Amino acid sequence: MGELRFDGKVAVVTGAGRGIGAAVAAALAGDGVRLSLLGRDAAALQRVCADLGGADCAYPIVADVAVAASVQSAFVAARRHFGPVHLLVNNAGQAASAKFTDTDEALWHRLMGVNLTGTYLCTRQAVTDMLAQSYGRIVNVASTAGLRGGAYISAYAASKHAVIGLTRSLALEYAVRNVTVNAVCPGFVDTDLVKESIANISKKTGRSASEALATLVATNPQRRLVQPREVADTVLWLCRPGSESVNGQSIVLAGGEVT
Protein backbone atom coordinates (compact mmCIF):
# COMPACT_ATOMS: atom_id res chain seq x y z
CA MET A 1 0.00 0.00 0.00
CA GLY A 2 3.04 2.27 -0.03
CA GLU A 3 1.94 4.02 -3.20
CA LEU A 4 -1.23 5.12 -1.42
CA ARG A 5 0.54 6.73 1.53
CA PHE A 6 0.97 10.47 1.72
CA ASP A 7 4.11 11.07 3.73
CA GLY A 8 4.86 14.75 4.20
CA LYS A 9 1.25 15.85 4.24
CA VAL A 10 -0.08 17.91 7.14
CA ALA A 11 -3.57 17.54 8.62
CA VAL A 12 -5.79 19.23 11.16
CA VAL A 13 -8.34 17.04 12.93
CA THR A 14 -10.91 18.64 15.21
CA GLY A 15 -12.57 16.93 18.13
CA ALA A 16 -9.49 14.72 18.23
CA GLY A 17 -9.35 13.89 21.92
CA ARG A 18 -11.61 10.85 21.80
CA GLY A 19 -13.94 8.70 19.71
CA ILE A 20 -14.01 9.21 15.97
CA GLY A 21 -11.47 12.04 16.07
CA ALA A 22 -8.87 9.96 17.89
CA ALA A 23 -9.47 7.05 15.50
CA VAL A 24 -9.07 9.34 12.48
CA ALA A 25 -5.84 10.71 13.93
CA ALA A 26 -4.46 7.19 14.38
CA ALA A 27 -5.40 6.21 10.83
CA LEU A 28 -3.79 9.28 9.27
CA ALA A 29 -0.68 9.01 11.42
CA GLY A 30 -0.30 5.41 10.29
CA ASP A 31 0.04 6.69 6.73
CA GLY A 32 2.73 9.20 7.63
CA VAL A 33 0.60 12.31 8.03
CA ARG A 34 1.70 14.90 10.59
CA LEU A 35 -1.23 16.06 12.66
CA SER A 36 -2.41 19.05 14.62
CA LEU A 37 -5.14 17.82 16.94
CA LEU A 38 -7.76 20.31 18.08
CA GLY A 39 -10.09 19.88 21.03
CA ARG A 40 -11.15 21.39 24.34
CA ASP A 41 -9.69 18.73 26.67
CA ALA A 42 -5.94 19.30 26.96
CA ALA A 43 -5.27 16.07 28.86
CA ALA A 44 -7.16 13.96 26.31
CA LEU A 45 -5.28 15.57 23.42
CA GLN A 46 -1.96 14.95 25.14
CA ARG A 47 -2.81 11.27 25.57
CA VAL A 48 -3.71 10.88 21.90
CA CYS A 49 -0.52 12.66 20.82
CA ALA A 50 1.59 10.45 23.07
CA ASP A 51 -0.04 7.35 21.60
CA LEU A 52 0.80 8.58 18.10
CA GLY A 53 4.49 9.12 18.82
CA GLY A 54 4.81 12.57 20.35
CA ALA A 55 5.55 16.04 18.99
CA ASP A 56 7.23 14.87 15.79
CA CYS A 57 4.00 13.21 14.69
CA ALA A 58 1.15 15.01 16.46
CA TYR A 59 0.68 18.39 18.09
CA PRO A 60 -2.14 19.12 20.57
CA ILE A 61 -3.93 22.47 20.39
CA VAL A 62 -6.67 23.44 22.80
CA ALA A 63 -9.34 25.33 20.87
CA ASP A 64 -13.06 26.00 20.73
CA VAL A 65 -14.11 25.56 17.10
CA ALA A 66 -17.22 27.69 17.64
CA VAL A 67 -15.12 30.79 18.40
CA ALA A 68 -13.44 32.52 15.46
CA ALA A 69 -10.49 33.92 17.42
CA SER A 70 -9.78 30.52 18.96
CA VAL A 71 -9.82 28.83 15.57
CA GLN A 72 -7.56 31.45 14.04
CA SER A 73 -5.04 31.08 16.86
CA ALA A 74 -5.17 27.31 16.55
CA PHE A 75 -4.34 27.36 12.85
CA VAL A 76 -1.52 29.84 13.41
CA ALA A 77 -0.06 27.39 15.92
CA ALA A 78 -0.63 24.42 13.61
CA ARG A 79 1.17 26.11 10.71
CA ARG A 80 4.01 27.19 12.97
CA HIS A 81 4.55 23.62 14.10
CA PHE A 82 4.09 21.62 10.88
CA GLY A 83 3.57 24.08 8.02
CA PRO A 84 0.65 24.64 5.65
CA VAL A 85 -2.40 22.39 5.94
CA HIS A 86 -3.17 19.79 3.26
CA LEU A 87 -5.94 17.81 4.95
CA LEU A 88 -8.78 18.91 7.23
CA VAL A 89 -11.16 16.62 9.10
CA ASN A 90 -14.02 18.56 10.69
CA ASN A 91 -15.05 16.07 13.34
CA ALA A 92 -15.82 18.23 16.39
CA GLY A 93 -19.49 17.98 17.20
CA GLN A 94 -22.16 17.95 19.85
CA ALA A 95 -25.49 16.17 20.04
CA ALA A 96 -28.57 16.65 22.18
CA SER A 97 -32.14 15.43 22.08
CA ALA A 98 -35.21 17.40 23.10
CA LYS A 99 -38.76 18.02 22.01
CA PHE A 100 -38.85 20.90 19.54
CA THR A 101 -40.89 22.93 22.04
CA ASP A 102 -38.12 22.35 24.60
CA THR A 103 -35.37 23.32 22.15
CA ASP A 104 -34.54 26.78 23.41
CA GLU A 105 -32.22 29.28 21.74
CA ALA A 106 -29.30 28.28 23.94
CA LEU A 107 -29.48 24.65 22.80
CA TRP A 108 -30.03 25.67 19.18
CA HIS A 109 -27.07 28.03 19.11
CA ARG A 110 -24.80 25.58 20.97
CA LEU A 111 -25.33 22.82 18.41
CA MET A 112 -25.17 25.15 15.43
CA GLY A 113 -22.06 26.79 16.87
CA VAL A 114 -20.03 23.61 17.17
CA ASN A 115 -21.45 21.48 14.36
CA LEU A 116 -21.92 24.09 11.64
CA THR A 117 -20.05 27.27 12.53
CA GLY A 118 -17.08 25.21 13.70
CA THR A 119 -16.94 23.48 10.34
CA TYR A 120 -17.23 26.83 8.56
CA LEU A 121 -14.50 28.52 10.63
CA CYS A 122 -11.99 25.68 10.35
CA THR A 123 -12.59 25.28 6.64
CA ARG A 124 -12.09 29.01 6.08
CA GLN A 125 -8.70 28.74 7.75
CA ALA A 126 -7.54 25.58 6.01
CA VAL A 127 -8.78 26.25 2.49
CA THR A 128 -6.46 29.23 2.07
CA ASP A 129 -3.47 26.89 2.41
CA MET A 130 -5.07 24.34 0.10
CA LEU A 131 -5.78 26.83 -2.67
CA ALA A 132 -2.23 28.21 -2.44
CA GLN A 133 -0.87 24.67 -2.86
CA SER A 134 -3.46 23.57 -5.44
CA TYR A 135 -4.09 20.57 -3.23
CA GLY A 136 -6.47 19.80 -0.41
CA ARG A 137 -8.81 17.23 1.07
CA ILE A 138 -11.63 18.23 3.41
CA VAL A 139 -13.79 15.64 5.14
CA ASN A 140 -16.74 16.72 7.26
CA VAL A 141 -18.15 14.27 9.80
CA ALA A 142 -21.91 14.64 9.46
CA SER A 143 -24.54 12.02 10.36
CA THR A 144 -27.41 9.99 8.99
CA ALA A 145 -29.50 12.63 10.77
CA GLY A 146 -28.17 15.09 8.20
CA LEU A 147 -29.79 13.07 5.43
CA ARG A 148 -33.19 12.22 6.84
CA GLY A 149 -33.72 13.98 10.17
CA GLY A 150 -35.32 12.44 13.21
CA ALA A 151 -37.79 13.11 15.97
CA TYR A 152 -36.50 14.97 19.04
CA ILE A 153 -33.24 15.98 17.35
CA SER A 154 -34.38 19.00 15.33
CA ALA A 155 -31.39 21.20 16.21
CA TYR A 156 -28.85 18.44 15.69
CA ALA A 157 -30.42 17.29 12.41
CA ALA A 158 -30.66 20.85 11.13
CA SER A 159 -26.98 21.46 11.88
CA LYS A 160 -25.92 18.28 10.10
CA HIS A 161 -28.16 18.98 7.09
CA ALA A 162 -26.41 22.35 6.87
CA VAL A 163 -22.98 20.70 7.02
CA ILE A 164 -23.95 18.50 4.08
CA GLY A 165 -25.18 21.54 2.15
CA LEU A 166 -21.90 23.33 2.84
CA THR A 167 -19.99 20.21 1.74
CA ARG A 168 -21.79 20.04 -1.61
CA SER A 169 -21.42 23.75 -2.28
CA LEU A 170 -17.70 23.86 -1.54
CA ALA A 171 -17.10 20.71 -3.58
CA LEU A 172 -18.50 22.49 -6.62
CA GLU A 173 -16.69 25.74 -5.88
CA TYR A 174 -13.27 24.09 -5.68
CA ALA A 175 -13.75 21.21 -8.13
CA VAL A 176 -11.15 22.53 -10.58
CA ARG A 177 -8.67 23.52 -7.85
CA ASN A 178 -7.65 19.98 -6.80
CA VAL A 179 -9.48 20.43 -3.50
CA THR A 180 -12.16 17.86 -2.72
CA VAL A 181 -14.83 18.22 -0.05
CA ASN A 182 -16.82 15.22 1.18
CA ALA A 183 -18.88 14.18 4.17
CA VAL A 184 -19.15 10.93 6.05
CA CYS A 185 -22.51 10.16 7.63
CA PRO A 186 -22.34 7.53 10.37
CA GLY A 187 -25.26 6.08 12.21
CA PHE A 188 -24.80 5.44 15.93
CA VAL A 189 -21.09 4.98 16.63
CA ASP A 190 -19.57 3.28 19.66
CA THR A 191 -18.25 6.47 21.28
CA ASP A 192 -18.60 8.41 24.51
CA LEU A 193 -21.20 10.58 22.78
CA VAL A 194 -23.44 7.55 22.25
CA LYS A 195 -22.81 6.40 25.83
CA GLU A 196 -24.06 9.81 26.94
CA SER A 197 -27.13 9.36 24.74
CA ILE A 198 -27.81 5.98 26.33
CA ALA A 199 -27.58 7.52 29.80
CA ASN A 200 -29.94 10.30 28.71
CA ILE A 201 -32.49 7.81 27.34
CA SER A 202 -32.31 5.81 30.57
CA LYS A 203 -32.82 8.93 32.66
CA LYS A 204 -35.79 10.17 30.66
CA THR A 205 -37.56 6.85 30.11
CA GLY A 206 -36.58 4.71 33.06
CA ARG A 207 -35.30 1.99 30.77
CA SER A 208 -32.06 0.19 31.62
CA ALA A 209 -28.82 0.99 29.80
CA SER A 210 -29.04 -2.30 27.89
CA GLU A 211 -32.60 -1.52 26.81
CA ALA A 212 -31.59 1.97 25.72
CA LEU A 213 -28.66 0.54 23.75
CA ALA A 214 -30.99 -1.95 22.07
CA THR A 215 -33.15 0.95 20.91
CA LEU A 216 -30.18 2.57 19.18
CA VAL A 217 -28.81 -0.68 17.74
CA ALA A 218 -32.22 -1.49 16.28
CA THR A 219 -31.87 1.41 13.82
CA ASN A 220 -28.96 -0.40 12.13
CA PRO A 221 -29.99 -3.36 9.95
CA GLN A 222 -26.75 -5.07 11.00
CA ARG A 223 -27.92 -4.75 14.63
CA ARG A 224 -24.72 -3.19 15.93
CA LEU A 225 -23.01 0.10 16.62
CA VAL A 226 -20.62 1.39 13.99
CA GLN A 227 -17.01 1.29 15.21
CA PRO A 228 -14.88 4.47 15.22
CA ARG A 229 -12.22 2.76 13.12
CA GLU A 230 -14.77 2.13 10.36
CA VAL A 231 -15.40 5.85 10.12
CA ALA A 232 -11.66 6.54 10.28
CA ASP A 233 -10.95 4.11 7.45
CA THR A 234 -13.49 5.90 5.26
CA VAL A 235 -11.95 9.28 6.07
CA LEU A 236 -8.52 7.84 5.27
CA TRP A 237 -9.73 6.62 1.88
CA LEU A 238 -11.21 10.03 1.04
CA CYS A 239 -7.87 11.68 1.85
CA ARG A 240 -5.63 9.18 0.11
CA PRO A 241 -4.37 9.44 -3.47
CA GLY A 242 -6.76 7.63 -5.76
CA SER A 243 -9.95 9.22 -4.43
CA GLU A 244 -9.68 12.45 -6.43
CA SER A 245 -12.93 11.90 -8.33
CA VAL A 246 -14.93 11.45 -5.14
CA ASN A 247 -16.20 14.96 -4.47
CA GLY A 248 -19.31 16.44 -2.87
CA GLN A 249 -20.44 13.06 -1.57
CA SER A 250 -22.18 12.10 1.67
CA ILE A 251 -20.99 8.58 2.41
CA VAL A 252 -23.24 6.64 4.77
CA LEU A 253 -21.86 4.21 7.35
CA ALA A 254 -24.93 2.73 8.97
CA GLY A 255 -25.28 -0.91 7.93
CA GLY A 256 -27.98 -0.12 5.37
CA GLU A 257 -30.08 2.23 7.52
CA VAL A 258 -30.01 4.93 4.85
CA THR A 259 -29.54 4.11 1.17
C-alpha positions as CSV (number, residue, x, y, z in Angstrom):
1,M,0.0,0.0,0.0
2,G,3.0,2.3,0.0
3,E,1.9,4.0,-3.2
4,L,-1.2,5.1,-1.4
5,R,0.5,6.7,1.5
6,F,1.0,10.5,1.7
7,D,4.1,11.1,3.7
8,G,4.9,14.7,4.2
9,K,1.2,15.9,4.2
10,V,-0.1,17.9,7.1
11,A,-3.6,17.5,8.6
12,V,-5.8,19.2,11.2
13,V,-8.3,17.0,12.9
14,T,-10.9,18.6,15.2
15,G,-12.6,16.9,18.1
16,A,-9.5,14.7,18.2
17,G,-9.4,13.9,21.9
18,R,-11.6,10.8,21.8
19,G,-13.9,8.7,19.7
20,I,-14.0,9.2,16.0
21,G,-11.5,12.0,16.1
22,A,-8.9,10.0,17.9
23,A,-9.5,7.0,15.5
24,V,-9.1,9.3,12.5
25,A,-5.8,10.7,13.9
26,A,-4.5,7.2,14.4
27,A,-5.4,6.2,10.8
28,L,-3.8,9.3,9.3
29,A,-0.7,9.0,11.4
30,G,-0.3,5.4,10.3
31,D,0.0,6.7,6.7
32,G,2.7,9.2,7.6
33,V,0.6,12.3,8.0
34,R,1.7,14.9,10.6
35,L,-1.2,16.1,12.7
36,S,-2.4,19.0,14.6
37,L,-5.1,17.8,16.9
38,L,-7.8,20.3,18.1
39,G,-10.1,19.9,21.0
40,R,-11.1,21.4,24.3
41,D,-9.7,18.7,26.7
42,A,-5.9,19.3,27.0
43,A,-5.3,16.1,28.9
44,A,-7.2,14.0,26.3
45,L,-5.3,15.6,23.4
46,Q,-2.0,15.0,25.1
47,R,-2.8,11.3,25.6
48,V,-3.7,10.9,21.9
49,C,-0.5,12.7,20.8
50,A,1.6,10.4,23.1
51,D,0.0,7.3,21.6
52,L,0.8,8.6,18.1
53,G,4.5,9.1,18.8
54,G,4.8,12.6,20.3
55,A,5.5,16.0,19.0
56,D,7.2,14.9,15.8
57,C,4.0,13.2,14.7
58,A,1.2,15.0,16.5
59,Y,0.7,18.4,18.1
60,P,-2.1,19.1,20.6
61,I,-3.9,22.5,20.4
62,V,-6.7,23.4,22.8
63,A,-9.3,25.3,20.9
64,D,-13.1,26.0,20.7
65,V,-14.1,25.6,17.1
66,A,-17.2,27.7,17.6
67,V,-15.1,30.8,18.4
68,A,-13.4,32.5,15.5
69,A,-10.5,33.9,17.4
70,S,-9.8,30.5,19.0
71,V,-9.8,28.8,15.6
72,Q,-7.6,31.5,14.0
73,S,-5.0,31.1,16.9
74,A,-5.2,27.3,16.6
75,F,-4.3,27.4,12.9
76,V,-1.5,29.8,13.4
77,A,-0.1,27.4,15.9
78,A,-0.6,24.4,13.6
79,R,1.2,26.1,10.7
80,R,4.0,27.2,13.0
81,H,4.6,23.6,14.1
82,F,4.1,21.6,10.9
83,G,3.6,24.1,8.0
84,P,0.6,24.6,5.7
85,V,-2.4,22.4,5.9
86,H,-3.2,19.8,3.3
87,L,-5.9,17.8,5.0
88,L,-8.8,18.9,7.2
89,V,-11.2,16.6,9.1
90,N,-14.0,18.6,10.7
91,N,-15.1,16.1,13.3
92,A,-15.8,18.2,16.4
93,G,-19.5,18.0,17.2
94,Q,-22.2,18.0,19.8
95,A,-25.5,16.2,20.0
96,A,-28.6,16.6,22.2
97,S,-32.1,15.4,22.1
98,A,-35.2,17.4,23.1
99,K,-38.8,18.0,22.0
100,F,-38.9,20.9,19.5
101,T,-40.9,22.9,22.0
102,D,-38.1,22.3,24.6
103,T,-35.4,23.3,22.1
104,D,-34.5,26.8,23.4
105,E,-32.2,29.3,21.7
106,A,-29.3,28.3,23.9
107,L,-29.5,24.6,22.8
108,W,-30.0,25.7,19.2
109,H,-27.1,28.0,19.1
110,R,-24.8,25.6,21.0
111,L,-25.3,22.8,18.4
112,M,-25.2,25.2,15.4
113,G,-22.1,26.8,16.9
114,V,-20.0,23.6,17.2
115,N,-21.4,21.5,14.4
116,L,-21.9,24.1,11.6
117,T,-20.0,27.3,12.5
118,G,-17.1,25.2,13.7
119,T,-16.9,23.5,10.3
120,Y,-17.2,26.8,8.6
121,L,-14.5,28.5,10.6
122,C,-12.0,25.7,10.4
123,T,-12.6,25.3,6.6
124,R,-12.1,29.0,6.1
125,Q,-8.7,28.7,7.8
126,A,-7.5,25.6,6.0
127,V,-8.8,26.3,2.5
128,T,-6.5,29.2,2.1
129,D,-3.5,26.9,2.4
130,M,-5.1,24.3,0.1
131,L,-5.8,26.8,-2.7
132,A,-2.2,28.2,-2.4
133,Q,-0.9,24.7,-2.9
134,S,-3.5,23.6,-5.4
135,Y,-4.1,20.6,-3.2
136,G,-6.5,19.8,-0.4
137,R,-8.8,17.2,1.1
138,I,-11.6,18.2,3.4
139,V,-13.8,15.6,5.1
140,N,-16.7,16.7,7.3
141,V,-18.2,14.3,9.8
142,A,-21.9,14.6,9.5
143,S,-24.5,12.0,10.4
144,T,-27.4,10.0,9.0
145,A,-29.5,12.6,10.8
146,G,-28.2,15.1,8.2
147,L,-29.8,13.1,5.4
148,R,-33.2,12.2,6.8
149,G,-33.7,14.0,10.2
150,G,-35.3,12.4,13.2
151,A,-37.8,13.1,16.0
152,Y,-36.5,15.0,19.0
153,I,-33.2,16.0,17.3
154,S,-34.4,19.0,15.3
155,A,-31.4,21.2,16.2
156,Y,-28.8,18.4,15.7
157,A,-30.4,17.3,12.4
158,A,-30.7,20.9,11.1
159,S,-27.0,21.5,11.9
160,K,-25.9,18.3,10.1
161,H,-28.2,19.0,7.1
162,A,-26.4,22.3,6.9
163,V,-23.0,20.7,7.0
164,I,-24.0,18.5,4.1
165,G,-25.2,21.5,2.1
166,L,-21.9,23.3,2.8
167,T,-20.0,20.2,1.7
168,R,-21.8,20.0,-1.6
169,S,-21.4,23.8,-2.3
170,L,-17.7,23.9,-1.5
171,A,-17.1,20.7,-3.6
172,L,-18.5,22.5,-6.6
173,E,-16.7,25.7,-5.9
174,Y,-13.3,24.1,-5.7
175,A,-13.7,21.2,-8.1
176,V,-11.2,22.5,-10.6
177,R,-8.7,23.5,-7.9
178,N,-7.6,20.0,-6.8
179,V,-9.5,20.4,-3.5
180,T,-12.2,17.9,-2.7
181,V,-14.8,18.2,-0.1
182,N,-16.8,15.2,1.2
183,A,-18.9,14.2,4.2
184,V,-19.2,10.9,6.1
185,C,-22.5,10.2,7.6
186,P,-22.3,7.5,10.4
187,G,-25.3,6.1,12.2
188,F,-24.8,5.4,15.9
189,V,-21.1,5.0,16.6
190,D,-19.6,3.3,19.7
191,T,-18.2,6.5,21.3
192,D,-18.6,8.4,24.5
193,L,-21.2,10.6,22.8
194,V,-23.4,7.6,22.3
195,K,-22.8,6.4,25.8
196,E,-24.1,9.8,26.9
197,S,-27.1,9.4,24.7
198,I,-27.8,6.0,26.3
199,A,-27.6,7.5,29.8
200,N,-29.9,10.3,28.7
201,I,-32.5,7.8,27.3
202,S,-32.3,5.8,30.6
203,K,-32.8,8.9,32.7
204,K,-35.8,10.2,30.7
205,T,-37.6,6.9,30.1
206,G,-36.6,4.7,33.1
207,R,-35.3,2.0,30.8
208,S,-32.1,0.2,31.6
209,A,-28.8,1.0,29.8
210,S,-29.0,-2.3,27.9
211,E,-32.6,-1.5,26.8
212,A,-31.6,2.0,25.7
213,L,-28.7,0.5,23.8
214,A,-31.0,-1.9,22.1
215,T,-33.1,1.0,20.9
216,L,-30.2,2.6,19.2
217,V,-28.8,-0.7,17.7
218,A,-32.2,-1.5,16.3
219,T,-31.9,1.4,13.8
220,N,-29.0,-0.4,12.1
221,P,-30.0,-3.4,9.9
222,Q,-26.7,-5.1,11.0
223,R,-27.9,-4.8,14.6
224,R,-24.7,-3.2,15.9
225,L,-23.0,0.1,16.6
226,V,-20.6,1.4,14.0
227,Q,-17.0,1.3,15.2
228,P,-14.9,4.5,15.2
229,R,-12.2,2.8,13.1
230,E,-14.8,2.1,10.4
231,V,-15.4,5.8,10.1
232,A,-11.7,6.5,10.3
233,D,-11.0,4.1,7.4
234,T,-13.5,5.9,5.3
235,V,-11.9,9.3,6.1
236,L,-8.5,7.8,5.3
237,W,-9.7,6.6,1.9
238,L,-11.2,10.0,1.0
239,C,-7.9,11.7,1.8
240,R,-5.6,9.2,0.1
241,P,-4.4,9.4,-3.5
242,G,-6.8,7.6,-5.8
243,S,-10.0,9.2,-4.4
244,E,-9.7,12.4,-6.4
245,S,-12.9,11.9,-8.3
246,V,-14.9,11.5,-5.1
247,N,-16.2,15.0,-4.5
248,G,-19.3,16.4,-2.9
249,Q,-20.4,13.1,-1.6
250,S,-22.2,12.1,1.7
251,I,-21.0,8.6,2.4
252,V,-23.2,6.6,4.8
253,L,-21.9,4.2,7.3
254,A,-24.9,2.7,9.0
255,G,-25.3,-0.9,7.9
256,G,-28.0,-0.1,5.4
257,E,-30.1,2.2,7.5
258,V,-30.0,4.9,4.9
259,T,-29.5,4.1,1.2
